[in-house]
Amino acid sequence: MKEIMIVAEHRRGELRDVTWELISKGRQLSEAIQGELSVALLGKGVTSLAEALKFKANRVLLIEDDRLEYYNSETYERVLTQLITERKPVLTMIGHTATGMDFAPGLAAHLKLPLATDCIGIDAKEDTFSVIRQIYGGKINAAVSFLKKGPSYMVTVRAGAFPFVEKEPLPGEVISIPSPLTDEGLARRFLQYVEAATGEVDITQADILVAVGRGIKDADSIPMVKELADTIGGVLACSRPVVDKKWLPKGCQVGTSGKTVKPKVYIAIGISGAFQHVAGMKGSGTIIAINKDPKAPIFSVAQYGIVADLFKIVPVIKDKIKELKK
Ligand SMILES: Cc1cc2nc3c(=O)[nH]c(=O)nc-3n(C[C@H](O)[C@H](O)[C@H](O)COP(=O)(O)OP(=O)(O)OC[C@H]3O[C@@H](n4cnc5c(N)ncnc54)[C@H](O)[C@@H]3O)c2cc1C
């Protein structure tokens, strides 16, 4: 039996979105190769998560251990090394997230398996898999094939690259697997969670986000965008350079190294649309982009686009909305 194995990601009792995305893609690939889908779930006291995952795959491989209560690359590597060595999945899929990026390379090196990282496309191809990865800061998509070499391959998958698609349930089962962990040789231990400082408001909870990018030029112009946000009952968000320049706090940053947001409306002002930003906001309901460059990549994800100088158009929009509200 050909098995595709995904590694479930969870934090503080909740499965992360990327897990569902991996499941959808994993299921499609397992059907393409007439194989089966397994979910590896590592943790402590996570049976409720196993139940939630159960019917989404052919099986959940549940490994519980006190030492797995908190994520630790060392313990993950050890457990997954054993699991992959024993089960020999044709493909292991891991989220290209902070944790996935942390343990996947070490795991692949341990197992001497080929690893393709940050994939945004994966296809089954004869006896191997081909993937799509972005290079040159997202300007070029590169199609890459694994060599037809080993029995097993690994990929990390960009969060948000594949949608979660609800499918008919599978007759899943939960298989408890004894943990191979001992305290011997463990050099790292979990100390504490440190919450990222959020701004005044949690941007992941807002219905309307007005996001500002480097096009704003300096901190003095941020109030102009804040006024627009206030006028439409929205919350300010931003791209990374705005945080790097300390114009807005880190809690406002949208993107791969910031927050993933799914508001009903996302207005991107003076944001080019680099993939690191788009990954964090493309799940928004309606995306409106304002940019003076008609070729800015943000327009390819926006439903509505305004090609204009933000300094001219933002006050006009704000005044018009105020007028309409009277
Ligand atoms: C590991 C890594 C992680 C990253 N994580 C993130 C992340 O989480 N979030 C993130 O946002 N970025 C992230 N980045 C940075 C990312 O690659 C981009 O550099 C960044 O998103 C660009 O921000 P920007 O669009 O605001 O600026 P720019 O790319 O400089 O774009 C500014 C835009 O403003 C427009 N503009 C300029 N003046 C005006 C005007 N007067 N009127 C209208 N439009 C105007 C320009 O045409 C341009 O399109 C990351 C990068 C790396 C390497």
The ligand as a Gaussian input file, in Angstrom:
#p B3LYP/6-31G(d) Opt

LIG

0 1
 C       11.546000      35.522000       5.237000
 C       10.688000      36.705000       4.831000
 C        9.484000      36.891000       5.471000
 C        8.685000      37.973000       5.118000
 N        7.498000      38.131000       5.757000
 C        6.691000      39.129000       5.364000
 C        5.410000      39.299000       5.973000
 O        5.003000      38.563000       6.875000
 N        4.638000      40.318000       5.526000
 C        5.025000      41.174000       4.535000
 O        4.251000      42.080000       4.200000
 N        6.232000      41.037000       3.972000
 C        7.072000      40.061000       4.382000
 N        8.297000      39.955000       3.799000
 C        8.768000      41.056000       2.921000
 C        8.248000      40.920000       1.499000
 O        9.104000      40.131000       0.735000
 C        8.138000      42.296000       0.853000
 O        9.402000      42.914000       0.884000
 C        7.122000      43.213000       1.521000
 O        5.865000      42.564000       1.624000
 C        6.957000      44.480000       0.691000
 O        6.158000      45.344000       1.418000
 P        5.374000      46.488000       0.657000
 O        4.477000      45.904000      -0.372000
 O        4.752000      47.364000       1.684000
 O        6.542000      47.347000       0.002000
 P        7.045000      47.442000      -1.495000
 O        7.276000      46.104000      -2.091000
 O        8.160000      48.422000      -1.504000
 O        5.787000      48.061000      -2.265000
 C        5.344000      49.358000      -2.096000
 C        4.229000      49.552000      -3.106000
 O        3.673000      50.834000      -2.926000
 C        3.375000      51.368000      -4.195000
 N        3.397000      52.825000      -4.070000
 C        4.460000      53.623000      -3.816000
 N        4.077000      54.902000      -3.741000
 C        2.736000      54.926000      -3.953000
 C        1.761000      55.952000      -4.009000
 N        2.086000      57.247000      -3.814000
 N        0.489000      55.607000      -4.262000
 C        0.128000      54.308000      -4.463000
 N        1.013000      53.275000      -4.428000
 C        2.303000      53.588000      -4.167000
 C        4.462000      50.845000      -5.111000
 O        4.021000      50.850000      -6.463000
 C        4.687000      49.444000      -4.548000
 O        3.901000      48.484000      -5.229000
 C        9.111000      38.882000       4.133000
 C       10.320000      38.670000       3.487000
 C       11.104000      37.606000       3.836000
 C       12.414000      37.395000       3.114000

